[in-house]
């Protein structure tokens, strides 16, 4: 069972003996009894993230473990649980990552692209407070490395689908995910969308993301035009047969 504790701008997700896969700055596979999602202050410029994590977790009286960072206040964190899966989500959309998908790629969304790119350029020297969509996904099942990676992909897919529907973007420039399992638990061979673990993860990500969005934005999520920062992937590619 994955349990959460929140204090001093940090949410701990704990499960003794858990194994994790992280996309954070020190990411990869590792064993840890607890992982964290924590709020960084406005104007955050620290570059030694290991030292910063140690300071913040120490202040909250938590042991060091894998950590995700966000500019979003942990008051907006929300959890969802279904079957063997639980999810913690924090959702801020001040820095959307727009991916035009019309037939002509970026050309079909030229107006939005120019607006977002212009806004990003005008904010180059502004104080930056990343929004970030962070997910911590825990499955009460034993997953091998491949299945844990599949769970990561399943969670990211659900996050992107939920945000596209709710806010018109698949994510932000700084999204991160931690997925965990319990090696001593009942084994699950797969974690894709058609499996018990994958289906539960998709539903939990959807509902936790929606709940965090609602907690953060009283009048609904900002539009791409309203976002303070962001990027547009507007490059063209050479598509050909292999």
C-alpha positions in Angstrom: 0.0 0.0 0.0 1.3 3.4 -1.0 0.6 6.0 1.7 1.0 9.8 1.5 2.1 12.4 4.1 2.3 16.1 3.4 4.2 18.8 5.3 6.3 21.9 4.7 5.6 22.0 1.0 6.5 18.3 0.5 4.4 15.3 -0.2 5.9 11.9 0.6 4.6 8.7 -1.0 5.8 5.8 1.0 5.8 2.0 0.5 8.4 -0.1 2.3 10.6 -2.1 -0.2 9.2 -0.4 -3.3 11.1 -0.2 -6.6 10.9 2.9 -8.7 11.5 4.3 -12.2 12.0 8.1 -12.3 12.3 10.6 -15.1 13.7 13.3 -12.8 17.2 14.7 -12.9 18.6 11.7 -11.1 16.2 9.3 -12.8 16.4 5.6 -13.5 15.6 2.4 -11.6 16.2 2.3 -7.8 14.8 0.9 -4.6 13.4 3.4 -2.0 10.9 3.2 0.8 9.7 6.7 0.0 9.6 9.2 -2.9 8.7 12.9 -2.9 7.0 15.7 -4.8 8.0 19.2 -3.5 7.3 22.8 -4.2 10.2 25.1 -5.2 10.0 28.8 -4.4 9.3 31.5 -6.9 12.5 32.5 -8.8 14.1 29.1 -8.1 17.6 29.1 -9.6 19.4 26.3 -7.6 21.5 24.1 -9.9 22.8 21.6 -7.3 19.5 19.7 -7.0 20.9 16.9 -4.9 21.9 19.4 -2.2 18.7 21.3 -2.5 16.6 18.1 -2.1 18.6 17.1 1.0 18.0 20.5 2.6 14.2 20.5 1.9 13.6 17.0 2.9 15.7 17.5 6.0 13.6 20.6 6.9 10.4 18.4 6.6 12.0 15.6 8.6 12.0 13.2 5.7 14.8 10.8 4.7 16.3 11.5 1.2 14.7 9.7 -1.7 13.8 10.1 -5.3 12.1 13.5 -5.8 10.1 15.6 -8.3 10.2 19.4 -8.2 7.4 21.8 -9.2 6.5 25.5 -8.8 3.0 24.4 -7.8 1.9 24.6 -4.2 1.3 21.2 -2.7 -2.1 22.5 -1.5 -3.2 21.6 -5.1 -1.9 18.0 -5.0 -4.6 15.4 -5.4 -4.6 11.6 -5.1 -6.7 8.9 -6.8 -6.9 5.1 -6.2 -8.4 2.2 -8.1 -7.7 -1.4 -7.5 -4.0 -2.0 -7.1 -2.9 1.5 -8.2 -2.7 4.9 -6.5 -1.7 8.2 -8.1 -0.5 11.5 -6.8 -0.8 14.5 -9.2 0.2 18.1 -9.2 -0.8 20.1 -12.3 0.4 23.6 -13.3 0.1 24.9 -16.8 2.1 28.1 -16.9 4.6 26.6 -19.4 2.7 24.5 -21.9 4.5 22.5 -24.5 2.4 22.8 -27.7 2.6 20.2 -30.5 0.7 21.3 -33.6 -0.8 18.1 -35.3 -2.6 19.4 -38.3 -1.9 18.0 -41.8 0.6 20.6 -42.4 2.2 20.3 -39.0 3.1 23.7 -37.5 1.9 25.6 -40.5 -1.7 24.8 -39.7 -1.4 26.3 -36.3 0.8 29.2 -37.3 -1.2 31.8 -35.2 -1.0 29.9 -32.0 2.6 29.0 -32.6 3.6 32.6 -33.2 1.8 33.8 -30.2 3.3 31.2 -27.9 6.8 31.6 -29.3 6.6 35.3 -29.1 5.5 35.1 -25.5 8.3 32.7 -24.6 10.8 35.1 -26.2 9.4 38.1 -24.3 9.8 36.2 -21.0 13.4 35.1 -21.6 14.6 37.6 -18.9 11.5 37.3 -16.7 11.5 35.5 -13.4 10.6 31.9 -14.2 8.3 29.8 -12.1 7.8 26.4 -13.7 4.2 25.0 -13.7 4.9 21.4 -14.3 2.7 18.3 -14.3 4.2 15.7 -11.9 2.8 12.2 -11.3 3.7 9.6 -8.7 2.2 6.3 -9.6 2.3 3.3 -7.3 1.2 -0.2 -8.2 0.7 -2.8 -5.4 2.1 -5.5 -7.8 5.5 -6.9 -8.6 6.6 -5.6 -12.0 9.9 -6.4 -13.8 11.9 -3.6 -15.4 10.0 -3.8 -18.7 6.6 -3.8 -17.1 7.6 -0.8 -14.9 8.7 1.1 -18.0 5.4 0.2 -19.7 3.5 1.6 -16.6 5.5 4.8 -17.1 4.4 5.0 -20.7 0.8 4.2 -19.8 0.7 7.0 -17.2 2.3 9.5 -19.5 -0.2 8.6 -22.2 -3.1 9.1 -19.8 -1.7 12.4 -18.7 -1.4 13.7 -22.2 -4.9 12.5 -23.2 -6.4 14.1 -20.1 -4.6 17.5 -20.6 -5.4 17.6 -24.3 -9.1 17.2 -23.5 -9.0 19.7 -20.6 -6.5 22.3 -21.7 -5.6 21.7 -25.3 -2.0 20.7 -24.6 -0.4 17.3 -23.9 1.9 18.6 -21.1 4.4 21.3 -20.1 8.1 21.8 -20.7 9.1 20.3 -17.3 6.7 17.3 -16.6 8.1 14.4 -14.7 6.9 11.0 -13.5 7.8 8.5 -10.8 6.3 5.0 -11.1 6.7 2.4 -8.4 5.9 -1.3 -7.7 6.2 -3.7 -4.8 8.7 -6.6 -5.6 7.2 -8.7 -2.7 3.7 -8.4 -4.0 1.6 -10.4 -6.4 3.4 -10.4 -9.8 1.9 -8.7 -12.9 3.6 -9.5 -16.2 2.3 -6.5 -18.1 1.1 -3.0 -17.4 -0.4 -1.7 -20.7 -3.8 -0.2 -21.1 -5.6 -3.5 -21.4 -4.2 -4.9 -18.1 -5.6 -4.6 -14.6 -2.6 -2.4 -13.6 -2.6 -0.3 -16.7 -6.4 0.3 -16.7 -6.3 1.3 -13.1 -3.3 3.7 -13.7 -5.1 5.3 -16.7 -8.2 6.0 -14.6 -6.3 7.2 -11.6 -4.1 9.6 -13.7 -7.2 11.0 -15.4 -9.0 11.7 -12.2 -6.0 13.0 -10.2 -5.0 15.3 -13.0 -8.6 16.6 -13.3 -8.8 17.1 -9.5 -5.5 19.0 -9.3 -6.5 21.2 -12.2 -9.7 22.0 -10.5 -7.9 22.8 -7.3 -5.4 25.1 -9.0 -7.7 26.9 -11.5 -11.0 28.1 -10.2 -12.1 29.3 -13.6 -10.7 26.3 -15.5 -7.2 25.8 -16.9 -5.5 28.7 -18.8 -5.7 28.6 -22.6 -2.4 28.4 -24.5 -2.8 32.1 -25.3 -3.1 32.9 -21.6 -0.1 30.9 -20.4 2.9 32.9 -19.1 5.6 30.7 -20.7 5.8 27.8 -23.1 7.2 26.3 -26.3 5.9 25.2 -29.6 7.4 22.4 -31.5 7.1 24.0 -34.9 9.9 22.4 -36.9 9.3 20.3 -40.0 10.7 16.9 -40.7 11.7 14.8 -43.7 9.2 11.9 -43.7 10.1 8.9 -45.9 9.8 5.1 -46.1 12.5 3.1 -44.3 
